[in-house]
Amino acid sequence: MIIGKSVTRVDAFDKVTGRTKYTDDLCEKNALVSKIYHSTIANGVVKSIDTSEAEKIPGVVKVVTCFDVPKYYFPTAGHPWSTDPSHQDVADRLLLTDRVRFYGDDVAAVIAENEVAAKQAISALKVEYEEYPFVLDPQEAMKEEAPLLHEKYTNNILGHSSIRKGNLEEAIKEPGLIKVEQWYDTPIVQHCHIENHICFASAENGKITVVSSTQIPHIVRRVVGQALGIPWGSVRIVKPYIGGGFGNKQDALYEPLCAYLSTAVGGRLVKLDVTREETFVSNRTRHAIRSHITSWVRPDGTFAARKLECYSNQGAYASHGHGIAAKGMGAFPQLYPCENVECDAYTVFTNMPVAGAMRGYGIPQAMFPVESQTDDIALAIGMDPVEFRRKNLMPVGYVDAFSKNENYSDTFNQCMDKGKAYIDYDRKIKEYANQTGPVRKGVGCAVFWYNTAVWPISLESSSCRMVMNQDGSIQVQLGETEIGQGADTAFGQMAADTLGVPMEMVHVVSCQDTDVTPFGTGSYASRQTYVGGFAIKQTALLLKERVLKYAHELTRMPVFNLDIRDGKIVRTTDGRELLTLGELATEALYSMSNSQHLTSESTYQIKSNAYSFGCCFAEVEVDIPMCKVKLVDIINVHDCGTLINPALAEAQVHGGMSMGIGYALSEQLLIDEKTGRTLNDNLLDYKLSTTMDHPHLEAQFVENGEPTSAYGTKSLGEPPACPVAPAIRNAILNATGVQMYKIPMTSQELFKRFKEEGLI
């Protein structure tokens, strides 16, 4: 069994020695350079663009403006497209636009022989605008008098969904109920992957090839075709190794524009390399979501009724749109089931940078208010927060009516038991109960719920191809992408385990090419091992069947008495090794009497989903007069099913915890309320969490194999980022008694809060 072992990553050596080729490494040095002119107003119309001075600059090849590009509206979100119109994303983008909707919108582009000339030409463009009033707050944008960003969306509401269960109005009449009500805010943050978005494009023989740092090559192929109004088969997308994405590269960012710019100069090679500042402003961000939760609780700690309203700040364009807020809202009645629930989620256009997918896809924004109020309720009724959770969390046997997900195991209690033991929760709760003085300590926890993949909301399928080489080794190809998380290693382990060969005999093709790679929708939704596993297992069994059938021809043994073990054909009745796979493969390819190319390929459409659960416990030290929080200790405990590779799983958790720490304590994209301009669009002013801000990151696991899964797996990539911020917030509450409803809080806001609470 290779599953469950911490084998070395298949890409480890090349990455640590610098041999791995990323997108920029593959671009020829003679490529033309493209730069984008971004709007300097937040809302309005481009009246004219004077390109004359830019065109005079030596080295400038062409200037393309919003008035030159084709008017094919296209979606950018990396959702699986389907033939059902209700499962297609909002097509509201143009390659370049004269209708500006945020400070940083794409207005024009320059193609030059070098970067210096391109930058000079951008600076030389003279743009005349008709400027409109703008709106940055979603609730303000919903008002009748607010400026309208998209004509067909009344009150700027991109989407509204609701949940109604039971009878809330009757339920809250029950005598003796305790009402807990509060607003909670989460900030705008950016993904901050190491490699900025980059792509280059050229045309040859009637086909446009785009090489791009993308999570979704097959989806980008379709979007480029839609944006340029050309057949999708005329587009080829190549995805090399990626330096991180975290959801930002789950959109078609600039691949359509880059492809068009190549056609504008006769198919010549054009590179579009996005700066860090552009990544912050003109790529994607995480939605800021404001939530209002009201809970009516009985004195015994059970819920009588609950109500949720949440307002998601979408920014200027739809991107992934309402799916984020809707998913977060969907978690609310599932995490803590209640008989009487009302929920409303609104996604609202504003003149802000565009929000899209980011690690957790709405659940970090949902878990902060939900788990913050969990502690607020426990404080209000005088119950220990962990015990309150045990009393109300999703029970074993719970089935969600929509997804059909079922909670098969007592995971929540198992995870919390491990977290409590590590953080020494019971002792510290008592020790920190009656603190005085300016510096105080506290412990807090938070739990989370997460789905695996996207069924039944969207199409979910995966394809796999396996080819036996002359030496008996196996080449494995999938459309699901390696983006730094270790997916190719897990894929190799699953294939090796099913085929019965050593790991070193499996070669996973890491880089996707839509002309040759089997169809797959890419890396998102924590779907890789779950969804890809179905296709891998099915394809491996098909190949194994073919191999054993050929082995029958060579050995005269019946197929049902043959197996592949450790790369050898074995007779199962007595365990005798009859021949190696290498010997069989050589004979199959070069036989004068029965030559065969042993391959298999299949597609598996997945019509199931799976719950993933876990928790976070954090300990903090709060210097009240200094308004300073120090994270002392932290643990995440996850049930992601059967671990394929424990070392990779731990690395995933560490990365997610780091993102959660920054989300809780320091990260926030700041927008100038007077102009709509992003103020901290760089890694100096944007306070990204670093190793200097981290204590030891403890990751532990509970393994409850998922019965619907091909290999017992369920989601892990995104869940580690979900519970950290509320756990830290709750630890601060435990230390100070101060309920903070907004993250991250500025020093001034924290000072004001502590002063209001009489602590300073």
C-alpha positions, -999 to 999 in steps of 0.1 A, spaced: 0 0 0 14 33 -11 -16 53 1 -11 67 35 26 71 32 46 103 32 64 97 -1 86 125 -15 68 149 -38 73 140 -74 83 176 -82 104 182 -51 139 179 -66 134 200 -96 117 228 -76 143 230 -48 172 230 -74 155 256 -96 151 234 -127 113 237 -128 101 259 -156 74 284 -149 55 305 -175 81 332 -177 109 307 -181 93 293 -212 87 326 -230 112 334 -258 133 365 -251 122 381 -284 86 383 -273 68 416 -276 58 431 -243 23 442 -234 12 466 -207 -23 477 -197 -36 512 -191 -59 511 -160 -85 537 -153 -78 565 -129 -114 570 -119 -138 547 -101 -169 551 -122 -176 567 -155 -172 566 -193 -141 569 -215 -148 598 -239 -116 597 -259 -80 583 -258 -52 603 -275 -26 577 -286 -5 600 -307 23 606 -283 25 569 -273 27 558 -309 58 580 -314 79 563 -287 106 542 -303 99 505 -298 61 508 -296 45 484 -321 8 490 -315 -17 507 -292 -50 491 -287 -79 509 -270 -113 501 -257 -127 514 -290 -108 489 -310 -116 455 -294 -145 432 -304 -176 436 -283 -181 400 -273 -191 399 -236 -177 369 -218 -176 355 -183 -143 351 -164 -152 328 -135 -137 293 -135 -168 274 -130 -176 243 -150 -197 255 -178 -226 234 -189 -252 234 -217 -278 243 -192 -282 281 -193 -289 283 -156 -254 268 -150 -234 294 -169 -216 324 -154 -225 360 -160 -209 373 -192 -202 410 -183 -166 416 -193 -150 429 -225 -113 427 -234 -110 464 -227 -139 487 -217 -150 523 -222 -175 519 -193 -153 522 -163 -166 506 -131 -136 507 -107 -103 525 -102 -80 501 -121 -104 489 -149 -88 479 -182 -91 507 -207 -62 503 -232 -31 482 -239 3 488 -255 24 463 -274 61 472 -276 95 456 -283 106 460 -247 92 468 -213 107 503 -211 89 514 -243 57 497 -232 57 516 -198 66 549 -215 37 545 -239 13 538 -211 24 570 -194 20 589 -227 -17 579 -232 -41 608 -226 -76 596 -215 -106 618 -212 -134 606 -189 -169 616 -181 -169 608 -143 -199 595 -124 -205 592 -86 -193 559 -72 -203 537 -43 -181 514 -22 -204 499 4 -229 471 -6 -257 483 16 -254 518 3 -252 504 -33 -286 488 -28 -304 521 -21 -325 536 -49 -304 567 -52 -271 548 -56 -252 549 -89 -261 519 -110 -231 498 -123 -249 474 -146 -283 484 -161 -299 450 -159 -292 446 -121 -318 465 -101 -303 482 -70 -269 467 -80 -280 433 -67 -262 406 -86 -279 378 -67 -302 371 -38 -310 338 -22 -328 327 9 -335 298 32 -367 294 51 -373 266 76 -400 262 102 -418 293 116 -394 318 131 -421 343 141 -439 317 162 -408 302 176 -395 334 191 -427 338 212 -414 309 234 -411 322 270 -376 326 285 -356 330 253 -323 349 254 -318 370 223 -282 375 210 -279 399 180 -248 415 163 -232 426 131 -199 411 120 -176 423 92 -148 405 73 -122 425 52 -111 425 16 -79 406 13 -57 394 -17 -43 360 -24 -6 371 -25 7 340 -44 44 342 -51 40 342 -89 19 370 -103 -4 362 -131 15 359 -164 7 346 -199 20 348 -234 3 341 -267 11 335 -304 -8 323 -335 2 297 -360 -16 276 -386 -50 291 -376 -47 283 -339 -40 307 -310 -17 292 -283 -17 308 -249 8 297 -222 -6 308 -189 -2 305 -151 -37 293 -146 -56 268 -124 -82 260 -151 -67 255 -186 -97 238 -202 -120 265 -189 -97 293 -201 -97 277 -235 -135 281 -237 -134 316 -223 -108 328 -248 -129 314 -276 -160 332 -263 -141 365 -258 -126 365 -293 -157 351 -310 -138 321 -325 -143 283 -323 -130 269 -290 -110 243 -309 -90 272 -324 -75 279 -290 -48 260 -272 -40 266 -236 -7 253 -221 -4 254 -183 32 250 -170 41 247 -133 24 274 -112 38 295 -83 5 295 -64 -30 306 -72 -53 302 -41 -83 309 -64 -71 341 -80 -61 320 -111 -95 303 -111 -106 332 -133 -97 338 -169 -77 370 -160 -58 383 -190 -55 352 -213 -83 365 -236 -67 400 -239 -32 385 -245 -46 362 -272 -63 392 -289 -32 413 -287 -12 386 -305 -38 386 -334 -35 424 -335 1 421 -345 -2 393 -370 1 364 -345 35 375 -332 45 363 -297 31 388 -270 38 385 -233 16 400 -207 32 400 -172 12 415 -144 29 435 -117 23 430 -80 3 463 -79 -19 451 -107 -24 417 -90 -38 435 -59 -61 459 -79 -70 444 -112 -70 406 -106 -93 393 -79 -98 397 -42 -117 379 -14 -152 392 -9 -158 414 21 -190 402 37 -210 419 63 -233 396 83 -261 402 108 -270 373 130 -298 371 155 -302 340 177 -329 331 202 -315 306 227 -331 287 255 -314 288 290 -304 252 285 -282 262 255 -304 250 226 -315 271 197 -351 281 193 -347 302 162 -320 319 142 -318 346 115 -290 355 92 -286 384 67 -253 388 48 -242 414 23 -213 405 0 -193 432 -17 -188 419 -52 -169 448 -66 -173 460 -102 -179 427 -122 -196 394 -115 -166 370 -116 -177 341 -93 -205 363 -81 -232 351 -58 -219 316 -53 -196 328 -25 -223 344 -4 -247 316 -12 -223 289 -1 -215 307 32 -252 311 39 -258 274 32 -233 265 59 -253 284 85 -283 260 91 -261 229 85 -233 236 111 -258 241 139 -291 226 128 -322 245 141 -359 240 135 -366 276 127 -343 295 104 -344 325 81 -315 334 59 -309 360 32 -277 365 12 -272 394 -11 -243 399 -35 -240 435 -46 -220 454 -72 -199 483 -60 -171 504 -76 -144 483 -59 -118 458 -72 -135 427 -84 -139 399 -59 -136 363 -70 -127 329 -57 -102 326 -28 -92 297 -6 -123 287 13 -149 302 -12 -171 320 12 -167 298 43 -139 319 60 -163 349 57 -192 327 70 -173 310 99 -161 343 113 -196 356 121 -211 322 129 -183 311 152 -179 345 168 -216 345 177 -212 310 190 -189 324 217 -210 355 222 -240 332 229 -220 310 253 -209 342 271 -245 355 273 -259 323 288 -229 314 310 -219 282 292 -185 270 282 -181 276 244 -168 241 237 -197 225 256 -222 248 238 -208 235 205 -210 199 215 -247 205 224 -256 220 191 -233 209 163 -244 188 134 -252 153 148 -241 120 133 -266 109 107 -275 144 96 -283 146 59 -284 178 39 -315 179 18 -299 197 -11 -264 182 -15 -274 148 1 -242 150 21 -243 129 53 -223 132 85 -212 96 89 -189 100 120 -186 118 153 -160 140 138 -166 172 156 -162 158 190 -131 138 179 -115 169 165 -124 191 195 -110 164 219 -76 166 201 -76 203 200 -85 207 236 -59 183 247 -31 200 227 -40 236 239 -46 224 275 -80 241 272 -96 231 305 -67 242 327 -62 275 308 -99 284 309 -98 282 347 -64 299 349 -74 329 327 -108 333 343 -101 362 366 -72 381 351 -64 417 359 -37 440 346 -28 454 311 -16 421 296 -39 391 296 -41 357 280 -70 338 265 -79 306 246 -106 302 220 -119 277 195 -139 276 163 -152 248 141 -160 246 104 -180 228 78 -169 223 42 -181 206 11 -159 186 -14 -162 197 -50 -192 214 -65 -219 188 -72 -249 194 -74 -245 231 -79 -224 226 -110 -211 199 -133 -185 177 -118 -165 153 -140 -129 142 -145 -110 124 -172 -78 104 -170 -55 88 -195 -29 61 -187 -3 48 -211 21 19 -205 56 26 -216 81 2 -231 96 -6 -197 63 -12 -180 61 22 -163 28 42 -165 22 77 -177 -8 94 -161 -25 125 -174 -54 144 -159 -70 178 -166 -69 184 -128 -39 207 -122 -9 208 -99 -7 244 -85 19 237 -58 -3 218 -34 12 183 -42 -17 170 -63 5 152 -88 21 132 -60 -13 122 -46 -25 112 -81 6 91 -85 1 73 -52 -36 66 -61 -26 52 -95 2 31 -81 -20 17 -54 -48 6 -78 -25 -7 -105 -2 -26 -81 30 -10 -91 57 9 -71 54 47 -70 86 51 -91 69 33 -120 42 60 -122 50 92 -142 23 119 -137 24 145 -165 23 177 -145 17 203 -171 -16 205 -190 -20 212 -227 -56 214 -239 -47 199 -273 -36 166 -257 -46 166 -220 -79 148 -211 -107 172 -202 -108 183 -166 -121 215 -151 -90 222 -130 -79 230 -94 -106 245 -72 -133 235 -46 -109 212 -28 -119 186 -54 -86 172 -67 -82 139 -48 -119 133 -44 -130 140 -80 -97 130 -97 -97 98 -76 -129 85 -94 -113 89 -128 -79 75 -117 -95 44 -101 -118 37 -131 -90 43 -156 -65 22 -137 -89 -7 -134 -95 -6 -171 -57 -6 -178 -52 -34 -153 -79 -54 -171 -61 -50 -204 -27 -59 -189 -40 -90 -173 -58 -100 -205 -25 -97 -223 -7 -115 -195 -31 -144 -201 -20 -147 -237 17 -149 -225 12 -172 -195 -19 -193 -204 -32 -186 -169 -68 -175 -165 -73 -138 -159 -91 -144 -126 -60 -161 -112 -37 -132 -121 -28 -100 -104 -3 -72 -105 18 -68 -74 48 -46 -70 51 -42 -108 50 -80 -115 24 -103 -129 16 -128 -101 -4 -160 -100 -27 -155 -71 -32 -192 -63 3 -197 -52 19 -162 -53 44 -171 -80 59 -142 -100 54 -150 -137 69 -120 -154 76 -83 -148 55 -55 -163 86 -44 -182 88 -78 -199 51 -77 -207 52 -42 -220 82 -48 -243 65 -79 -257 32 -61 -262 48 -33 -282 73 -53 -302 56 -87 -307 56 -100 -342 23 -119 -335 3 -97 -311 15 -61 -309 -6 -39 -287 -4 -4 -273 -17 -9 -237 -36 23 -228 -68 33 -211 -88 65 -209 -121 73 -193 -143 100 -179 -162 98 -146 -191 122 -139 -193 126 -101 -228 130 -87 -219 130 -50 -203 153 -25 -188 149 10 -186 168 42 -152 178 56 -149 190 92 -124 203 117 -116 229 143 -90 254 154 -79 262 190 -58 293 196 -41 310 225 -33 347 225 -17 373 247 -33 407 246 -15 439 256 -46 461 262 -30 496 265 -9 489 234 -38 473 215 -15 445 205 -23 408 201 4 381 201 -6 346 189 10 323 214 -1 288 202 -25 274 176 -37 240 164 -59 229 135 -75 194 136 -90 181 104 -110 151 93 -103 150 56 -110 113 53 -82 89 45 -49 106 42 -32 99 9 1 115 19 3 127 56 33 150 50 15 168 21 -17 170 42 2 186 71 18 211 46 -16 220 33 -28 227 69 2 248 77 -4 270 46 -41 275 54 -34 283 90 -9 310 79 -35 326 56 -60 325 85 -36 342 108 -31 371 84 -69 373 78 -74 376 116 -47 400 126 -32 421 99 -44 418 63 -69 443 48 -70 459 14 -76 496 20 -96 517 -5 -96 555 -5 -132 566 1 -127 598 -17 -114 584 -50 -119 546 -49 -82 540 -54 -65 511 -36 -41 525 -11 -19 495 -2 -14 477 -34 21 463 -26 37 439 -2 52 467 19 20 484 28 -3 454 27 6 436 60 9 400 49 14 375 77 49 360 77 68 334 97 78 362 122 41 364 131 36 327 136 41 305 166 45 268 160 17 256 137 3 223 150 -16 202 126 -34 170 136 -59 147 119 -88 124 125 -92 98 98 -128 89 91 -127 75 56 -154 90 33 -176 61 21 -187 79 -12 -150 84 -22 -129 63 -45 -100 64 -20 -118 75 12 -107 112 7 -125 144 11 -116 181 10 -85 195 26 -70 222 4 -93 250 15 -106 240 50 -75 250 70 -81 286 62 -117 286 75 -116 284 113 -85 303 123 -98 339 123 -128 332 146 -107 310 169 -82 339 174 -111 364 178 -127 341 204 -93 338 222 -92 376 224 -128 376 238 -117 351 264 -87 372 274 -105 406 275 -143 401 276 -144 424 246 -165 413 216 -149 425 184 -171 422 153 -147 434 126 -114 419 114 -88 431 113 -93 460 136 -70 490 133 -52 502 164 -75 531 166 -106 509 164 -92 485 190 -83 514 213 -119 528 210 -134 494 217 -113 488 248 -121 524 260 -158 518 255 -155 486 275 -137 504 303 -105 485 300 -83 515 294 
